[in-house]
Amino acid sequence: MRRSASSGVRRRAATFAATVLAVLAATGCGQTVDTPADPPGPASSASTDSATFMVRDPWVKAADKGMTAAFGTLVNNTGADVTITAVSTSVSPIELHEMTMKDGSMVMRPKTGGITVKAGGSHVLEPGGDHFMLMELGRPVRAGDELTFTLTFADGRTSEFTAVAKPFTGAEESYDPSSGMPMAPAPGMTMSPAP
């Protein structure tokens, strides 16, 4: 009897250790995840690793100057929630943005705390909803251009994806502050257009 109790404890310890290792392997142990060598085409997925995190059908609204935005579906195939705290590209500074109701009107504002994608879940970035806001284009982004983005996660990991620029009028929204679309600035941020 003593022997079987001791075996049970060892078995539970081994099971616990295997579970911990599986969770660490699934979440990447905080390592940087690189993108594949070939960037995806316009209708492809941008995947950092199909067993971890990917951006499905990424695209950017084509624009000549000012502001624009990037969209797609964030897919978390891990066993743990992940939070994107920053995004960068060489074309423009970027903020994580959301659309929300304020005083009876829809307003665009920086999304505090980042974008969290639940374990095994997805989060859609779309016009009129959450999006990656390119704040001040350093050059025109023309239809067909491919832009490389770097996501930064709360744990410090980074991941790249490539998105294609597309012409889009959609809901006829504008990401230019002079367009009249209400925007709620971040503390210390001015929403006036650049000179």
C-alpha positions as CSV (number, residue, x, y, z in Angstrom):
1,M,0.0,0.0,0.0
2,R,2.8,2.4,0.8
3,R,4.4,1.6,-2.5
4,S,1.3,2.5,-4.5
5,A,0.8,5.8,-2.7
6,S,4.4,6.7,-3.4
7,S,3.9,5.7,-7.1
8,G,0.8,7.9,-7.3
9,V,2.7,10.9,-6.0
10,R,5.5,10.3,-8.5
11,R,2.9,9.9,-11.3
12,R,1.2,13.1,-10.3
13,A,4.5,15.0,-10.2
14,A,5.5,13.7,-13.6
15,T,2.0,14.6,-15.0
16,F,2.4,18.1,-13.5
17,A,5.9,18.6,-15.0
18,A,4.7,17.4,-18.4
19,T,1.8,19.9,-18.3
20,V,4.1,22.8,-17.3
21,L,6.5,21.9,-20.2
22,A,3.6,21.7,-22.7
23,V,2.2,25.1,-21.6
24,L,5.7,26.7,-21.9
25,A,6.2,25.1,-25.3
26,A,2.8,26.3,-26.5
27,T,3.4,29.9,-25.3
28,G,6.9,30.1,-26.7
29,C,8.7,30.6,-23.4
30,G,9.1,34.3,-24.1
31,Q,11.2,33.7,-27.2
32,T,11.0,36.0,-30.2
33,V,8.9,34.5,-32.9
34,D,10.1,35.2,-36.5
35,T,8.1,35.4,-39.6
36,P,8.4,33.0,-42.5
37,A,11.0,33.9,-45.2
38,D,8.4,34.5,-47.9
39,P,5.8,37.3,-47.1
40,P,2.2,36.3,-47.8
41,G,0.3,37.4,-50.8
42,P,-2.7,39.7,-50.5
43,A,-5.2,36.9,-49.7
44,S,-2.8,34.8,-47.6
45,S,-2.3,34.6,-43.9
46,A,0.6,36.2,-42.3
47,S,1.7,33.6,-39.8
48,T,4.4,33.8,-37.2
49,D,4.0,30.1,-36.4
50,S,0.7,28.2,-36.9
51,A,1.0,26.7,-33.4
52,T,1.3,30.1,-31.7
53,F,0.0,33.4,-33.1
54,M,-0.9,34.7,-36.6
55,V,-2.5,37.6,-38.4
56,R,-5.0,36.4,-41.0
57,D,-5.8,38.4,-44.1
58,P,-3.8,41.5,-43.1
59,W,-4.3,44.7,-45.1
60,V,-3.7,48.5,-45.0
61,K,-6.0,51.2,-46.4
62,A,-4.1,52.9,-49.2
63,A,-3.4,56.6,-48.6
64,D,-1.2,59.3,-50.0
65,K,-0.5,61.2,-46.8
66,G,-1.7,61.8,-43.3
67,M,-3.2,58.9,-41.4
68,T,-4.4,55.4,-42.4
69,A,-5.0,52.1,-40.7
70,A,-4.1,48.4,-40.8
71,F,-6.7,45.6,-40.4
72,G,-6.9,41.8,-40.3
73,T,-7.7,39.0,-37.8
74,L,-5.4,38.3,-34.9
75,V,-5.5,34.6,-34.2
76,N,-4.1,33.1,-31.0
77,N,-3.5,29.4,-31.3
78,T,-1.7,29.1,-28.0
79,G,-3.0,27.9,-24.6
80,A,-2.6,31.4,-23.0
81,D,-4.0,34.9,-23.5
82,V,-1.6,37.2,-25.4
83,T,-1.7,41.0,-25.3
84,I,-0.3,43.2,-28.1
85,T,1.1,46.4,-26.5
86,A,2.7,48.0,-29.5
87,V,3.0,47.9,-33.3
88,S,5.6,49.4,-35.5
89,T,6.5,49.9,-39.2
90,S,9.0,51.9,-41.1
91,V,6.3,54.0,-42.8
92,S,4.7,55.7,-39.8
93,P,4.4,55.8,-36.0
94,I,1.5,53.5,-35.0
95,E,-1.0,53.5,-32.2
96,L,-3.5,50.8,-31.2
97,H,-6.9,52.3,-31.6
98,E,-10.6,51.5,-30.9
99,M,-13.9,53.0,-31.7
100,T,-16.2,53.6,-28.8
101,M,-19.3,55.6,-27.8
102,K,-18.8,58.9,-26.0
103,D,-21.6,61.3,-25.3
104,G,-23.8,59.5,-27.9
105,S,-21.2,59.6,-30.7
106,M,-18.7,57.1,-32.0
107,V,-15.2,58.3,-31.3
108,M,-11.8,56.9,-32.2
109,R,-9.2,56.8,-29.4
110,P,-6.0,55.0,-28.4
111,K,-6.8,51.6,-26.9
112,T,-5.2,51.6,-23.4
113,G,-3.8,48.4,-22.1
114,G,-3.2,46.9,-25.5
115,I,-5.3,44.4,-27.5
116,T,-5.7,41.0,-25.7
117,V,-6.5,37.9,-27.7
118,K,-7.8,35.1,-25.6
119,A,-6.2,31.6,-25.7
120,G,-7.5,29.7,-28.7
121,G,-9.4,32.8,-29.8
122,S,-9.3,35.6,-32.4
123,H,-9.8,39.4,-32.5
124,V,-10.9,41.2,-35.6
125,L,-9.3,44.5,-36.6
126,E,-11.7,46.3,-38.9
127,P,-12.9,49.7,-40.2
128,G,-15.2,51.1,-37.5
129,G,-13.6,48.9,-34.8
130,D,-10.2,48.1,-33.3
131,H,-7.3,48.8,-35.7
132,F,-3.6,49.7,-35.9
133,M,-3.5,53.5,-36.6
134,L,-0.7,54.7,-38.8
135,M,-0.4,58.2,-37.4
136,E,1.7,60.2,-39.9
137,L,2.7,58.6,-43.2
138,G,6.3,59.3,-44.2
139,R,5.5,58.3,-47.8
140,P,2.4,57.4,-49.8
141,V,1.0,53.9,-49.3
142,R,-0.3,52.8,-52.7
143,A,-2.6,49.9,-53.5
144,G,-0.4,46.8,-53.9
145,D,2.4,48.1,-51.6
146,E,3.4,45.6,-49.0
147,L,4.3,46.9,-45.5
148,T,6.0,44.9,-42.8
149,F,4.7,45.4,-39.2
150,T,6.3,44.3,-35.9
151,L,4.0,43.4,-33.1
152,T,5.3,43.7,-29.5
153,F,3.6,41.5,-26.9
154,A,3.3,42.3,-23.2
155,D,5.9,39.7,-22.3
156,G,8.5,41.4,-24.6
157,R,8.3,39.0,-27.5
158,T,8.0,40.4,-31.0
159,S,6.5,39.0,-34.2
160,E,6.4,40.3,-37.8
161,F,3.8,40.2,-40.5
162,T,3.3,41.7,-43.9
163,A,0.2,43.4,-45.1
164,V,-0.9,44.5,-48.6
165,A,-2.3,48.0,-49.2
166,K,-5.8,48.1,-50.8
167,P,-8.0,51.0,-51.9
168,F,-11.0,51.1,-49.6
169,T,-13.9,53.5,-49.2
170,G,-16.0,51.2,-47.0
171,A,-18.2,53.3,-44.7
172,E,-16.6,56.4,-46.2
173,E,-14.7,56.9,-42.9
174,S,-11.5,59.0,-42.9
175,Y,-8.5,58.7,-40.6
176,D,-7.6,62.3,-41.2
177,P,-8.3,64.5,-38.2
178,S,-9.5,67.3,-40.5
179,S,-12.2,65.0,-41.9
180,G,-14.6,65.8,-39.1
181,M,-14.6,62.2,-37.6
182,P,-14.6,62.6,-33.8
183,M,-11.4,61.5,-32.2
184,A,-10.5,61.3,-28.5
185,P,-6.8,62.2,-28.2
186,A,-4.5,60.4,-25.8
187,P,-3.3,62.6,-22.9
188,G,-0.8,65.1,-24.2
189,M,-1.6,64.3,-27.8
190,T,-2.9,66.9,-30.3
191,M,-5.2,65.9,-33.1
192,S,-4.4,68.8,-35.4
193,P,-3.0,67.9,-38.8
194,A,0.7,68.2,-39.4
195,P,1.8,71.4,-41.2
